[in-house]
Amino acid sequence: MITSGATAAFDAAERAMWAGRARAYEASFGRLCAHPVPRLLDAARVAAGTKVLDVGTGTGTAARAARERDARVRAVDADPDMVARARRHGIAAEVAVLPELPFPDGEFDAVVGNFVLNHVGRPRAALTELRRVLRPGGRIALTLWGTRRGAGQDLLGRACAAGGAVPPAYLPRLDPAEDFPRTPDGLAALLAGAGFDAPRAAELEWDHRAGAEEWWGGAAGGIATIGLVLGAQDAGTVVRIRAEYDRLCAEFARDGEGRLALPHVALLARATARPPLSRRPG
């Protein structure tokens, strides 16, 4: 399959966005993304002895949780800095970029991907590759940011808009031909189209608790798309955005430690693998 120019640009922008930011991610948005991990592992039925691949491992949160269940864990991530940090946590991680993985057909009992599909320029090809490395009947479980968002997810974006931020032209933009409905039905259909059986998806909702400085610090550290937007502004605009952020924080309840309760919504999907393909996707 020939990769479109839009897909190549999306993948290049994603690689640049995360390069060298593993430490900043782990100290901020990494805590947010850790919340669904127990349910992700449950969905893939990860238990003692399960041979599991954590794809898009980041700093290794899901891989470490699987190891605590006495699973046999391997992990991959597209960013060398993330891989290095996962290795420092004792995870057998290596650099690999979807949709190509350095494993034979049917190698794993389970594959988990915690918020990785959002960052892949060819999601259908990526899922086909994940099916390839699963044994027949093996399980896949994925989390994904969908179109329905909690108020906490919009806080930083609202502050940027109110402060007059201008999004830079180099933000990652998925080729419309590669996109799919970011809903439970849309994600289940995507899995079915990639050759998975009995796909199911549902929404997860939770309040992420973070201090105002921690939540701001993720974006200020250049993490994710919102970090690219904030980093592209001049100093005066950043000051205005911060003032709007402080104002908007007052909308959210705080716990006894002064942390914001930030509502979030994500998707969790699961399915089982049909017999793997005999070759990698082209």
C-alpha positions as CSV (number, residue, x, y, z in Angstrom):
1,M,0.0,0.0,0.0
2,I,1.3,3.4,-1.0
3,T,1.4,5.9,1.9
4,S,-0.2,9.3,1.1
5,G,1.6,12.5,1.6
6,A,-0.9,13.5,4.3
7,T,-0.2,10.2,6.1
8,A,3.6,10.7,5.9
9,A,3.3,14.2,7.2
10,F,1.0,13.1,10.1
11,D,3.5,10.4,11.1
12,A,6.4,12.7,10.9
13,A,4.6,15.4,13.0
14,E,3.8,12.7,15.6
15,R,7.4,11.6,15.8
16,A,8.6,15.2,16.2
17,M,5.9,16.0,18.8
18,W,7.0,13.2,21.2
19,A,10.7,13.3,20.7
20,G,12.6,13.8,23.9
21,R,9.5,14.4,26.0
22,A,9.3,11.1,27.9
23,R,10.1,12.7,31.3
24,A,7.7,15.6,30.9
25,Y,5.0,13.2,29.8
26,E,5.5,10.8,32.7
27,A,5.2,13.7,35.2
28,S,2.0,15.1,33.7
29,F,-0.3,13.6,31.2
30,G,1.2,10.1,31.8
31,R,-0.8,10.0,35.1
32,L,-4.0,10.7,33.2
33,C,-3.4,8.0,30.6
34,A,-2.7,5.5,33.4
35,H,-6.2,5.6,34.7
36,P,-7.8,3.0,32.3
37,V,-4.9,0.6,32.4
38,P,-6.5,-1.9,34.9
39,R,-9.6,-2.1,32.8
40,L,-7.5,-2.3,29.6
41,L,-5.7,-5.4,31.0
42,D,-8.9,-6.9,32.2
43,A,-10.4,-6.5,28.7
44,A,-7.5,-8.4,27.2
45,R,-7.7,-11.0,30.0
46,V,-4.1,-10.4,30.9
47,A,-3.1,-12.8,33.8
48,A,-0.2,-14.9,35.0
49,G,1.6,-16.5,32.1
50,T,-0.1,-14.4,29.4
51,K,2.3,-13.5,26.6
52,V,1.4,-9.9,26.0
53,L,2.6,-7.1,23.8
54,D,2.1,-3.5,25.0
55,V,2.1,-1.4,21.8
56,G,2.8,2.3,22.1
57,T,4.0,1.6,25.6
58,G,5.2,5.2,26.3
59,T,7.1,5.1,29.6
60,G,5.8,1.5,30.2
61,T,2.8,2.0,32.5
62,A,0.6,-0.7,31.0
63,A,3.6,-3.0,30.6
64,R,4.5,-2.6,34.3
65,A,0.9,-3.3,35.3
66,A,0.9,-6.4,33.2
67,R,4.1,-7.6,34.7
68,E,2.6,-7.1,38.2
69,R,0.0,-9.7,37.1
70,D,2.9,-12.1,36.3
71,A,2.3,-11.8,32.5
72,R,5.2,-12.3,30.1
73,V,5.6,-8.8,28.7
74,R,7.1,-7.3,25.6
75,A,6.7,-3.6,24.7
76,V,7.3,-1.3,21.7
77,D,7.1,2.4,21.1
78,A,7.9,4.6,18.2
79,D,10.0,7.1,20.3
80,P,13.5,6.1,21.5
81,D,13.2,8.3,24.5
82,M,10.0,6.6,25.7
83,V,11.6,3.2,25.1
84,A,14.7,4.2,27.2
85,R,12.5,5.3,30.0
86,A,10.4,2.1,29.9
87,R,13.6,0.1,30.0
88,R,14.7,2.0,33.1
89,H,11.5,0.7,34.7
90,G,12.7,-2.9,33.8
91,I,10.5,-3.4,30.7
92,A,11.7,-5.4,27.7
93,A,10.9,-2.5,25.3
94,E,12.2,-1.8,21.8
95,V,11.7,0.9,19.1
96,A,9.1,-0.1,16.5
97,V,6.7,2.0,14.4
98,L,3.3,0.8,13.4
99,P,2.2,-0.7,11.1
100,E,5.4,-2.8,11.2
101,L,6.4,-4.9,14.2
102,P,9.5,-7.1,14.6
103,F,7.6,-10.2,15.7
104,P,6.5,-13.4,14.0
105,D,3.0,-14.3,13.2
106,G,0.9,-15.5,16.2
107,E,3.6,-14.5,18.8
108,F,1.3,-13.2,21.5
109,D,-1.8,-14.2,23.5
110,A,-2.8,-10.6,24.0
111,V,-2.1,-7.1,22.7
112,V,-2.9,-3.9,24.5
113,G,-2.6,-0.4,23.2
114,N,-3.3,2.5,25.6
115,F,-4.1,5.6,23.6
116,V,-1.8,4.6,20.7
117,L,-4.3,4.5,17.8
118,N,-4.7,8.3,18.0
119,H,-1.1,8.7,17.0
120,V,-1.0,6.3,14.0
121,G,-1.3,7.6,10.4
122,R,-2.7,4.3,9.1
123,P,-5.0,2.9,11.8
124,R,-6.4,0.1,9.7
125,A,-3.0,-1.1,8.7
126,A,-1.9,-0.9,12.3
127,L,-4.7,-3.1,13.4
128,T,-4.0,-5.6,10.7
129,E,-0.5,-5.8,11.9
130,L,-1.6,-6.3,15.5
131,R,-3.9,-9.1,14.4
132,R,-0.9,-10.7,12.6
133,V,1.2,-10.9,15.8
134,L,-1.8,-12.4,17.8
135,R,-2.4,-16.1,17.9
136,P,-5.8,-17.2,16.6
137,G,-8.2,-16.4,19.4
138,G,-5.8,-14.0,21.0
139,R,-7.2,-10.8,22.5
140,I,-6.8,-7.2,21.7
141,A,-7.8,-4.3,23.9
142,L,-7.4,-0.6,23.0
143,T,-8.1,2.8,24.5
144,L,-8.7,5.8,22.3
145,W,-9.7,9.4,22.8
146,G,-13.1,9.8,21.1
147,T,-15.1,12.7,19.9
148,R,-17.2,13.1,23.1
149,R,-15.0,14.9,25.6
150,G,-15.2,15.7,29.3
151,A,-14.9,19.2,30.5
152,G,-11.5,18.6,31.9
153,Q,-10.2,17.6,28.5
154,D,-11.3,21.0,27.1
155,L,-9.8,23.1,29.8
156,L,-6.4,23.8,28.2
157,G,-8.0,24.2,24.7
158,R,-10.5,26.7,26.0
159,A,-7.8,28.7,27.7
160,C,-5.8,28.8,24.5
161,A,-8.8,30.0,22.5
162,A,-9.7,32.6,25.1
163,G,-6.1,33.8,25.2
164,G,-6.0,34.3,21.4
165,A,-3.8,31.4,20.5
166,V,-3.3,30.7,16.7
167,P,-2.8,27.0,16.0
168,P,0.4,26.4,14.0
169,A,0.2,25.0,10.5
170,Y,2.3,21.9,11.4
171,L,-0.2,20.3,13.8
172,P,-0.6,16.6,13.0
173,R,-3.6,16.1,10.7
174,L,-4.8,12.7,9.8
175,D,-5.6,12.0,6.1
176,P,-9.5,12.0,6.0
177,A,-9.3,8.7,4.0
178,E,-7.7,7.1,7.0
179,D,-10.1,8.5,9.6
180,F,-13.0,6.7,11.2
181,P,-15.9,7.7,13.6
182,R,-14.4,8.1,17.1
183,T,-17.4,6.5,18.8
184,P,-18.0,3.1,20.3
185,D,-19.7,1.9,17.1
186,G,-17.0,3.4,14.9
187,L,-14.2,1.8,16.8
188,A,-15.9,-1.6,16.9
189,A,-16.5,-1.4,13.1
190,L,-12.8,-0.5,12.6
191,L,-11.7,-3.6,14.5
192,A,-14.2,-5.8,12.5
193,G,-12.9,-4.4,9.3
194,A,-9.3,-5.3,10.3
195,G,-10.4,-9.0,10.8
196,F,-11.2,-9.1,14.5
197,D,-14.1,-11.1,15.8
198,A,-16.7,-10.0,18.4
199,P,-15.5,-6.4,18.7
200,R,-17.1,-4.4,21.5
201,A,-16.4,-0.8,22.6
202,A,-17.8,1.4,25.3
203,E,-17.1,4.8,26.8
204,L,-15.1,5.2,30.1
205,E,-15.7,8.3,32.2
206,W,-13.6,9.4,35.2
207,D,-12.3,12.5,37.0
208,H,-8.6,13.0,36.7
209,R,-7.2,14.7,39.8
210,A,-4.3,17.0,39.2
211,G,-2.9,20.2,40.6
212,A,-3.4,23.2,38.4
213,E,0.4,23.5,37.9
214,E,0.7,19.9,37.0
215,W,-2.0,20.1,34.4
216,W,-0.6,23.3,32.9
217,G,2.9,21.8,33.0
218,G,2.1,19.1,30.5
219,A,1.1,21.6,27.9
220,A,4.0,23.9,28.8
221,G,6.4,21.0,28.4
222,G,5.2,20.6,24.8
223,I,3.2,17.4,25.4
224,A,0.6,16.4,22.8
225,T,-1.2,18.6,20.3
226,I,-2.1,21.2,23.0
227,G,1.6,21.5,23.8
228,L,2.4,22.2,20.2
229,V,-0.2,25.0,20.2
230,L,1.0,26.6,23.4
231,G,4.7,26.3,22.3
232,A,3.9,28.1,19.0
233,Q,2.7,31.3,20.7
234,D,4.7,34.4,21.5
235,A,5.4,35.3,25.2
236,G,2.6,37.8,25.5
237,T,0.0,35.3,24.2
238,V,1.2,32.7,26.6
239,V,0.7,35.1,29.5
240,R,-2.8,35.8,28.3
241,I,-3.5,32.0,28.0
242,R,-2.2,31.4,31.5
243,A,-4.5,34.1,32.9
244,E,-7.5,32.5,31.1
245,Y,-6.4,29.1,32.4
246,D,-6.3,30.3,36.0
247,R,-9.7,31.9,35.6
248,L,-11.3,28.7,34.0
249,C,-9.8,26.5,36.7
250,A,-12.3,28.0,39.1
251,E,-15.0,26.1,37.4
252,F,-13.7,22.7,38.7
253,A,-14.1,21.2,42.1
254,R,-11.0,20.6,44.2
255,D,-10.3,17.8,46.5
256,G,-8.9,18.0,50.0
257,E,-5.4,18.4,48.6
258,G,-6.4,21.3,46.3
259,R,-6.3,19.2,43.1
260,L,-8.7,19.8,40.3
261,A,-11.3,17.2,39.5
262,L,-11.1,17.1,35.7
263,P,-13.8,15.0,33.9
264,H,-12.5,12.9,31.0
265,V,-14.1,10.5,28.5
266,A,-12.4,7.8,26.5
267,L,-13.2,4.7,24.5
268,L,-12.2,1.1,25.5
269,A,-12.5,-1.6,22.9
270,R,-11.9,-5.4,22.9
271,A,-11.9,-8.1,20.3
272,T,-10.4,-11.5,19.4
273,A,-8.1,-12.4,16.5
274,R,-9.0,-14.5,13.5
275,P,-6.2,-16.6,12.0
276,P,-3.3,-14.2,11.2
277,L,-2.3,-13.1,7.7
278,S,0.6,-14.9,6.1
279,R,2.4,-11.7,5.3
280,R,2.8,-8.2,6.7
281,P,0.6,-5.5,5.2
282,G,2.2,-3.6,2.4
